[in-house]
């Protein structure tokens, strides 16, 4: 069952780590962006405030008014404004108070701006005047400075008048701080929203992109429980790398399944092989032991003793032949390093045909071989092994077909291969028997084969030798139509094959045909 883990329920999961890392990077970026934005906004606002203060400073610096002249000007402006409006409020004094316009005497003490005390020094102005570090140095540099008075901050400039007094103009920073606070709140809210959206999007995307990995885990669990046929399905939302990983894992799983299946089949074949070998050896050993016991107990007369010795010799020969065949198969199973060289297959075929003709002179035997003078490709292989192949095939014909049935042996060139074809007109094999013809110890007629001494290893040896030569062996048979065996072996060189009647071996009739 698939396990779906959340971001916080299992933070060690790959999806959780990926999402947390994305959130951390975005949060760091938002913090840096917010800090840069706030710093830039603060610098812009402070710059605008400094520009305004320095403009006033410049205008005052171009005048020749003293502190007394400034007071007289303030009184005159206040009287003119009062006469026009009919009220006692002073617009100029209010403006001075909003911008914190302060006049300092030569000792740096605050003084009233107007002679009639219509704009007295306020407590805020006094606190600011006391907080000023050095009005003379501030006036000399001409720069704006930030001054903190109590819980408030101001941006101020100072101008020295001709009589030695100072004019200080300041602006409160509370407005700038308020604007920066609002900007911080807005950016924090936007950052929280962006983080929430990123977390949701990252979890969704990670779940879609990493779902193939969870399928891999599920498949691996199923395989560990014994289901070797399970494979990783195609990912609908996976990346290219995940698809490549899935393909590679499926290929590896297929190889593992094939290897385990082959291993199981090989183990089963080995068990069957040992059982069959034990059975084949037990039968002649039982016969030998029985005859020997009868001989030791004196229960055989002279004629029976001769017969018993003949049977003991036959069974010993049968066991020797069986052991030789088992050793040959064992060597072939070990895949020995054979020494391949060009072999003219016509020679082993003529020799095996001569042996068959000597054993069964009454059997019609037809050889279709290229003439000796014609160019013909040699087979690339081990001559002893190839002689064993031809001998086993003709031995099967001798044992399993009637002595009067014809047999045809043909050697031709087949492209880059040399083809050996042996066809008989015997009873043939049923399809189910033909499918098992190369199995070890298989005999289509066990009773008759045991009488003739066959153990069912001849065709297995043929297949093993041919495969060791990188060739192929096939059967073509059906009940009542005989059996045709085709062996294809790699040719040592290419040449045109002219199939004609070969010189007859002793006792072997030869038929010919044009190639």
C-alpha positions as CSV (number, residue, x, y, z in Angstrom):
1,X,0.0,0.0,0.0
2,X,1.3,3.4,-0.9
3,X,2.2,5.7,1.9
4,X,1.3,9.4,1.4
5,X,3.2,11.6,3.8
6,X,2.6,15.2,4.5
7,X,5.0,18.1,4.9
8,X,4.9,18.1,8.7
9,X,3.9,14.5,9.4
10,X,7.1,13.1,7.9
11,X,9.6,15.9,7.4
12,X,12.4,13.5,6.5
13,X,10.6,12.4,3.3
14,X,12.1,13.6,0.0
15,X,8.9,15.6,-0.7
16,X,8.9,17.3,2.7
17,X,12.6,18.2,2.4
18,X,12.1,19.5,-1.1
19,X,9.2,21.7,0.0
20,X,11.0,23.0,3.2
21,X,14.1,23.8,1.1
22,X,11.9,25.7,-1.4
23,X,10.2,27.7,1.4
24,X,13.5,28.5,3.0
25,X,14.9,29.8,-0.2
26,X,11.8,31.9,-0.9
27,X,11.7,33.2,2.6
28,X,15.3,34.3,2.4
29,X,14.7,35.9,-0.9
30,X,11.6,37.7,0.4
31,X,13.5,39.0,3.5
32,X,16.3,40.3,1.4
33,X,13.9,41.9,-1.1
34,X,11.9,43.5,1.7
35,X,15.1,44.8,3.4
36,X,16.3,46.2,0.1
37,X,12.8,47.8,-0.6
38,X,12.5,49.3,2.9
39,X,16.1,50.6,2.8
40,X,15.5,52.2,-0.7
41,X,12.2,53.7,0.4
42,X,13.7,55.1,3.5
43,X,16.6,56.6,1.6
44,X,14.2,58.1,-1.0
45,X,12.0,59.7,1.7
46,X,15.0,60.9,3.7
47,X,16.5,62.3,0.5
48,X,13.3,64.2,-0.3
49,X,13.2,65.6,3.2
50,X,16.9,66.6,3.0
51,X,16.2,68.4,-0.3
52,X,13.4,70.4,1.3
53,X,15.6,71.3,4.3
54,X,18.5,72.3,2.2
55,X,16.4,74.4,-0.1
56,X,15.2,76.4,3.0
57,X,18.8,76.5,4.2
58,X,20.0,77.9,0.9
59,X,17.3,80.7,0.9
60,X,18.2,81.7,4.5
61,X,21.9,81.7,3.7
62,X,21.3,84.3,0.9
63,X,19.7,86.8,3.2
64,X,21.4,89.4,5.5
65,X,18.8,89.2,8.2
66,X,19.9,89.0,11.8
67,X,17.9,87.4,14.6
68,X,16.3,90.8,15.4
69,X,15.4,91.4,11.7
70,X,13.9,88.0,11.5
71,X,11.7,88.7,14.5
72,X,10.6,92.0,13.0
73,X,9.8,90.3,9.7
74,X,7.8,87.7,11.6
75,X,5.8,90.4,13.5
76,X,5.1,92.3,10.3
77,X,3.9,89.2,8.4
78,X,1.7,88.3,11.4
79,X,0.1,91.8,11.5
80,X,-0.6,91.8,7.8
81,X,-2.2,88.4,8.0
82,X,-4.2,89.4,11.0
83,X,-5.5,92.6,9.3
84,X,-6.6,90.6,6.2
85,X,-8.4,87.8,8.0
86,X,-9.6,89.6,11.1
87,X,-8.5,86.8,13.3
88,X,-5.9,86.5,15.9
89,X,-4.4,83.3,14.5
90,X,-0.9,83.5,13.1
91,X,-0.4,81.5,9.8
92,X,3.3,82.2,9.8
93,X,3.7,81.2,13.4
94,X,1.8,78.0,12.7
95,X,4.0,77.2,9.7
96,X,7.0,77.8,11.8
97,X,5.7,75.4,14.5
98,X,4.8,72.6,12.0
99,X,8.3,72.7,10.5
100,X,10.0,73.2,13.9
101,X,11.6,76.5,13.0
102,X,13.9,77.3,16.0
103,X,16.1,80.5,16.5
104,X,19.1,80.0,18.8
105,X,21.1,82.9,20.3
106,X,24.9,83.0,20.4
107,X,24.9,80.7,23.4
108,X,22.7,78.1,21.7
109,X,19.6,78.8,23.7
110,X,16.2,78.8,22.0
111,X,14.5,82.2,21.5
112,X,11.1,83.3,20.2
113,X,10.7,83.9,16.6
114,X,8.4,86.9,16.8
115,X,8.9,90.0,19.0
116,X,5.3,90.0,20.2
117,X,5.7,86.4,21.5
118,X,3.0,85.3,19.1
119,X,5.1,82.2,18.4
120,X,6.6,81.2,21.7
121,X,9.1,78.5,22.0
122,X,7.3,75.2,22.5
123,X,8.4,72.3,24.8
124,X,9.1,70.2,21.7
125,X,11.3,72.9,20.3
126,X,13.2,73.2,23.6
127,X,13.8,69.5,23.7
128,X,15.0,69.5,20.2
129,X,17.3,72.5,20.9
130,X,18.7,70.6,23.9
131,X,19.3,67.5,21.8
132,X,21.3,69.3,19.2
133,X,24.9,68.2,19.6
134,X,26.7,71.2,18.2
135,X,24.7,73.9,16.2
136,X,28.0,75.6,15.1
137,X,29.5,72.5,13.6
138,X,26.1,71.6,12.0
139,X,25.9,75.1,10.4
140,X,29.5,74.9,9.3
141,X,29.2,71.6,7.5
142,X,25.8,72.5,6.0
143,X,24.7,68.8,6.1
144,X,21.4,67.5,7.4
145,X,21.5,65.4,10.5
146,X,19.2,63.1,12.4
147,X,18.6,64.1,16.0
148,X,16.7,62.0,18.5
149,X,14.8,63.9,21.2
150,X,13.1,61.6,23.6
151,X,11.0,59.1,21.6
152,X,11.0,61.2,18.5
153,X,13.5,61.7,15.7
154,X,14.0,64.7,13.5
155,X,15.9,65.6,10.4
156,X,17.5,69.1,10.9
157,X,19.8,71.7,9.3
158,X,21.3,74.8,10.8
159,X,22.3,78.2,9.5
160,X,24.5,80.8,11.2
161,X,23.1,84.4,10.9
162,X,25.3,87.5,10.6
163,X,24.9,88.4,14.3
164,X,26.2,84.9,15.4
165,X,22.8,83.4,16.2
166,X,21.5,80.2,14.6
167,X,18.4,79.2,12.8
168,X,17.5,75.5,13.0
169,X,14.9,74.0,10.8
170,X,13.8,70.4,11.4
171,X,11.2,67.9,10.2
172,X,9.7,65.1,12.1
173,X,10.6,61.5,11.0
174,X,7.4,60.1,12.3
175,X,5.8,60.3,8.9
176,X,8.7,58.4,7.3
177,X,8.6,55.8,10.1
178,X,4.9,55.5,9.7
179,X,5.2,54.9,5.9
180,X,8.0,52.4,6.4
181,X,5.9,50.5,9.0
182,X,3.0,50.3,6.6
183,X,5.3,49.1,3.8
184,X,6.7,46.4,6.2
185,X,3.2,45.2,7.0
186,X,2.3,45.0,3.4
187,X,5.4,43.1,2.4
188,X,5.0,40.7,5.3
189,X,1.4,40.0,4.3
190,X,2.5,39.5,0.7
191,X,5.4,37.2,1.8
192,X,3.1,35.1,3.9
193,X,0.7,34.6,1.0
194,X,3.5,33.8,-1.4
195,X,5.0,31.2,1.1
196,X,1.6,29.6,1.5
197,X,1.1,29.4,-2.3
198,X,4.6,28.0,-2.7
199,X,4.1,25.4,0.0
200,X,0.8,24.3,-1.6
201,X,2.3,24.3,-5.1
202,X,5.5,22.5,-4.1
203,X,3.6,19.8,-2.2
204,X,1.4,19.2,-5.2
205,X,4.2,19.2,-7.7
206,X,6.4,17.0,-5.6
207,X,3.6,14.5,-5.1
208,X,3.1,14.3,-8.8
209,X,6.7,14.2,-9.7
210,X,7.8,11.8,-7.0
211,X,4.9,9.4,-7.3
212,X,6.9,7.1,-9.6
213,X,9.4,6.7,-6.8
214,X,6.6,5.5,-4.5
215,X,5.6,3.1,-7.3
216,X,9.2,1.8,-7.4
217,X,9.1,1.2,-3.6
218,X,5.8,-0.6,-4.0
219,X,7.1,-2.7,-6.8
220,X,10.3,-3.6,-4.9
221,X,8.2,-4.6,-1.9
222,X,6.0,-6.9,-4.1
223,X,9.1,-8.5,-5.7
224,X,10.7,-9.1,-2.2
225,X,7.5,-10.9,-1.3
226,X,7.9,-13.2,-4.3
227,X,6.0,-11.6,-7.2
228,X,8.9,-11.5,-9.7
229,X,6.6,-10.5,-12.6
230,X,5.9,-7.1,-11.1
231,X,7.2,-4.1,-13.1
232,X,7.3,-0.4,-12.6
233,X,4.5,1.3,-14.5
234,X,4.8,4.2,-16.9
235,X,4.9,7.5,-15.0
236,X,2.4,10.1,-16.2
237,X,4.0,13.0,-14.4
238,X,7.6,11.9,-14.0
239,X,10.6,13.7,-15.3
240,X,12.9,12.3,-17.9
241,X,15.4,11.2,-15.3
242,X,12.7,9.2,-13.5
243,X,11.5,7.6,-16.7
244,X,15.1,6.6,-17.5
245,X,15.5,5.2,-14.0
246,X,12.2,3.2,-14.4
247,X,13.3,1.8,-17.7
248,X,16.7,0.8,-16.3
249,X,15.1,-0.8,-13.2
250,X,12.5,-2.7,-15.4
251,X,15.4,-4.0,-17.5
252,X,17.3,-5.1,-14.4
253,X,14.2,-6.8,-13.0
254,X,13.6,-8.6,-16.2
255,X,17.2,-9.9,-16.2
256,X,16.8,-10.9,-12.5
257,X,13.6,-12.8,-13.2
258,X,15.1,-14.5,-16.3
259,X,18.2,-15.4,-14.2
260,X,16.1,-16.8,-11.4
261,X,13.9,-18.7,-13.7
262,X,16.9,-20.2,-15.6
263,X,18.5,-21.0,-12.2
264,X,15.3,-22.8,-11.1
265,X,15.0,-24.6,-14.4
266,X,18.7,-25.6,-14.3
267,X,18.3,-26.8,-10.7
268,X,15.2,-28.9,-11.7
269,X,17.1,-30.3,-14.7
270,X,20.1,-31.1,-12.5
271,X,17.8,-33.0,-10.1
272,X,16.2,-34.8,-12.9
273,X,19.5,-35.5,-14.5
274,X,20.9,-37.0,-11.3
275,X,17.7,-39.1,-10.8
276,X,17.9,-40.4,-14.4
277,X,21.6,-41.1,-14.2
278,X,21.1,-43.0,-10.9
279,X,18.3,-45.0,-12.5
280,X,20.3,-45.7,-15.6
281,X,23.3,-46.9,-13.6
282,X,21.2,-48.8,-11.0
283,X,19.6,-51.0,-13.7
284,X,22.8,-52.5,-15.1
285,X,24.4,-52.6,-11.7
286,X,21.4,-54.7,-10.4
287,X,21.9,-57.1,-13.3
288,X,25.6,-57.4,-12.7
289,X,25.1,-58.0,-9.0
290,X,22.4,-60.6,-9.6
291,X,24.4,-62.6,-12.0
292,X,27.5,-62.4,-9.7
293,X,25.4,-63.6,-6.7
294,X,24.1,-66.5,-8.7
295,X,27.6,-67.4,-9.8
296,X,29.0,-67.2,-6.3
297,X,26.3,-69.5,-5.0
298,X,27.0,-72.1,-7.7
299,X,23.4,-71.9,-9.0
300,X,24.5,-71.7,-12.7
301,X,25.5,-74.6,-14.9
302,X,28.2,-74.2,-17.6
303,X,25.9,-72.9,-20.3
304,X,24.2,-70.4,-17.9
305,X,27.7,-69.3,-16.7
306,X,28.7,-68.4,-20.2
307,X,25.4,-66.5,-20.7
308,X,25.8,-64.7,-17.3
309,X,29.3,-63.6,-18.2
310,X,28.1,-62.4,-21.5
311,X,25.4,-60.3,-19.8
312,X,27.8,-59.0,-17.2
313,X,30.1,-57.9,-20.0
314,X,27.3,-56.2,-21.9
315,X,26.0,-54.4,-18.9
316,X,29.5,-53.2,-18.0
317,X,29.9,-51.9,-21.6
318,X,26.6,-50.2,-21.3
319,X,27.7,-48.5,-18.0
320,X,31.0,-47.5,-19.6
321,X,29.2,-45.9,-22.5
322,X,26.8,-44.2,-20.2
323,X,29.6,-42.8,-18.1
324,X,31.5,-41.6,-21.2
325,X,28.4,-39.8,-22.4
326,X,27.8,-38.2,-18.9
327,X,31.4,-37.0,-18.8
328,X,31.1,-35.6,-22.3
329,X,28.0,-33.6,-21.3
330,X,29.6,-32.4,-18.1
331,X,32.6,-31.1,-20.1
332,X,30.3,-29.4,-22.5
333,X,28.3,-27.8,-19.7
334,X,31.5,-26.3,-18.4
335,X,31.9,-24.6,-21.8
336,X,35.5,-25.6,-22.4
337,X,37.7,-23.5,-24.6
338,X,37.6,-25.5,-27.8
339,X,40.3,-25.1,-30.4
340,X,38.5,-24.3,-33.7
341,X,40.1,-24.8,-37.0
342,X,38.8,-25.4,-40.6
343,X,37.4,-28.9,-40.9
344,X,36.2,-30.5,-44.2
345,X,32.9,-31.9,-43.0
346,X,32.9,-34.3,-45.9
347,X,35.6,-36.5,-44.3
348,X,33.7,-37.2,-41.0
349,X,30.5,-37.8,-42.9
350,X,32.1,-40.4,-45.2
351,X,33.7,-42.1,-42.2
352,X,30.4,-42.3,-40.3
353,X,28.6,-43.5,-43.4
354,X,31.1,-46.2,-43.9
355,X,30.6,-47.3,-40.2
356,X,26.9,-47.5,-40.7
357,X,27.2,-49.4,-43.9
358,X,29.5,-51.9,-42.2
359,X,27.0,-52.4,-39.4
360,X,23.9,-52.5,-41.6
361,X,24.9,-53.5,-45.1
362,X,21.3,-54.0,-46.1
363,X,20.3,-50.3,-45.4
364,X,20.1,-48.0,-48.4
365,X,22.4,-45.1,-47.8
366,X,22.5,-42.0,-50.1
367,X,25.3,-39.5,-49.8
368,X,25.0,-36.1,-51.4
369,X,28.4,-34.4,-51.0
370,X,30.2,-31.8,-53.1
371,X,32.9,-33.3,-55.3
372,X,36.4,-33.3,-53.9
373,X,37.8,-31.0,-56.7
374,X,35.1,-28.4,-56.3
375,X,35.6,-25.4,-54.0
376,X,33.7,-25.9,-50.8
377,X,33.8,-24.0,-47.5
378,X,35.2,-25.8,-44.5
379,X,33.3,-25.8,-41.2
380,X,35.0,-23.9,-38.4
381,X,35.1,-26.2,-35.4
382,X,36.7,-29.1,-33.4
383,X,37.0,-32.2,-35.6
384,X,36.5,-34.7,-32.8
385,X,33.4,-33.0,-31.7
386,X,32.0,-32.8,-35.2
387,X,32.7,-36.5,-35.7
388,X,30.8,-37.2,-32.5
389,X,27.8,-35.2,-33.9
390,X,27.7,-37.1,-37.2
391,X,28.2,-40.5,-35.4
392,X,25.5,-39.9,-32.9
393,X,23.0,-38.8,-35.6
394,X,23.7,-41.9,-37.7
395,X,23.7,-44.0,-34.6
396,X,20.2,-42.9,-33.9
397,X,19.2,-43.8,-37.4
398,X,20.7,-47.3,-36.9
399,X,19.0,-47.9,-33.6
400,X,15.5,-46.3,-34.1
401,X,14.7,-47.1,-37.7
402,X,14.2,-50.3,-39.5
403,X,17.3,-51.7,-41.1
404,X,15.8,-51.6,-44.6
405,X,14.6,-48.0,-44.5
406,X,16.7,-45.6,-46.6
407,X,18.7,-42.7,-45.1
408,X,20.0,-39.6,-46.9
409,X,23.1,-37.7,-45.7
410,X,23.8,-34.3,-47.4
411,X,26.4,-31.6,-46.9
412,X,25.9,-28.2,-48.6
413,X,26.9,-24.6,-48.3
414,X,24.2,-22.4,-46.9
415,X,25.4,-18.8,-47.1
416,X,27.9,-18.2,-44.3
417,X,27.2,-21.7,-42.9
418,X,27.8,-25.3,-43.7
419,X,24.6,-27.4,-43.6
420,X,24.5,-31.1,-42.6
421,X,21.2,-32.8,-43.4
422,X,20.4,-36.3,-42.3
423,X,16.9,-37.6,-43.3
424,X,15.5,-41.1,-42.6
425,X,12.2,-42.7,-43.6
426,X,11.6,-44.3,-40.2
427,X,8.5,-44.0,-38.0
428,X,9.2,-40.4,-37.1
429,X,8.2,-38.7,-33.8
430,X,5.0,-37.2,-32.4
431,X,5.1,-33.4,-31.9
432,X,5.3,-33.8,-28.1
433,X,8.2,-36.2,-28.4
434,X,10.0,-34.0,-31.0
435,X,9.8,-31.1,-28.5
436,X,11.7,-33.2,-26.0
437,X,14.1,-34.9,-28.3
438,X,17.1,-32.9,-27.0
439,X,16.2,-33.5,-23.3
440,X,18.7,-35.6,-21.4
441,X,17.6,-39.3,-20.9
442,X,14.6,-38.8,-23.1
443,X,13.5,-41.8,-25.2
444,X,10.4,-41.9,-27.3
445,X,10.4,-45.8,-26.9
446,X,12.1,-46.4,-23.5
447,X,11.8,-50.2,-23.6
448,X,13.2,-50.6,-27.1
449,X,16.0,-48.1,-26.4
450,X,17.0,-49.9,-23.3
451,X,17.2,-53.2,-25.2
452,X,19.5,-51.5,-27.7
453,X,21.6,-50.0,-25.0
454,X,20.7,-46.3,-25.5
455,X,20.4,-44.0,-22.5
456,X,18.8,-41.0,-24.3
457,X,21.9,-38.8,-24.2
458,X,22.8,-38.9,-27.9
459,X,20.7,-36.0,-29.1
460,X,21.6,-34.0,-25.9
461,X,25.3,-34.4,-26.8
462,X,24.6,-33.4,-30.4
463,X,22.8,-30.2,-29.3
464,X,25.6,-29.3,-26.7
465,X,28.4,-29.8,-29.3
466,X,26.6,-27.8,-32.0
467,X,25.9,-24.9,-29.6
468,X,29.5,-25.0,-28.5
469,X,30.4,-24.4,-32.2
470,X,27.9,-21.5,-32.3
471,X,25.7,-23.4,-34.6
472,X,22.1,-24.6,-34.6
473,X,20.4,-28.0,-34.8
474,X,16.7,-28.4,-35.8
475,X,14.3,-31.3,-36.3
476,X,11.6,-31.8,-38.9
477,X,9.4,-34.8,-38.2
478,X,5.9,-36.2,-37.9
479,X,4.5,-39.7,-37.3
480,X,5.1,-41.9,-40.3
481,X,7.1,-39.5,-42.3
482,X,10.6,-40.1,-40.9
483,X,12.9,-37.6,-39.2
484,X,15.1,-34.9,-40.8
485,X,17.9,-33.3,-38.7
486,X,19.6,-30.1,-40.0
487,X,22.8,-28.9,-38.4
488,X,24.2,-25.5,-39.4
489,X,27.8,-24.7,-38.5
490,X,29.8,-21.5,-39.2
491,X,31.9,-21.7,-42.3
492,X,35.6,-21.0,-42.2
493,X,35.4,-19.3,-45.6
494,X,32.8,-18.6,-48.2
495,X,32.9,-20.6,-51.4
496,X,30.4,-21.8,-54.0
497,X,29.2,-25.3,-53.3
498,X,28.8,-27.8,-56.1
499,X,26.7,-30.7,-54.8
500,X,27.6,-33.8,-56.8
501,X,28.0,-37.5,-56.2
502,X,31.0,-38.1,-53.9
503,X,33.3,-41.1,-54.3
504,X,31.7,-44.0,-52.7
505,X,33.0,-45.3,-49.4
506,X,33.4,-49.1,-49.3
507,X,29.9,-50.6,-49.3
508,X,28.1,-47.3,-49.6
509,X,26.0,-46.5,-52.7
510,X,26.2,-42.9,-53.8
511,X,23.5,-40.9,-55.5
512,X,24.4,-37.6,-57.1
513,X,22.6,-34.4,-58.1
514,X,23.6,-31.0,-59.5
515,X,24.0,-28.3,-56.9
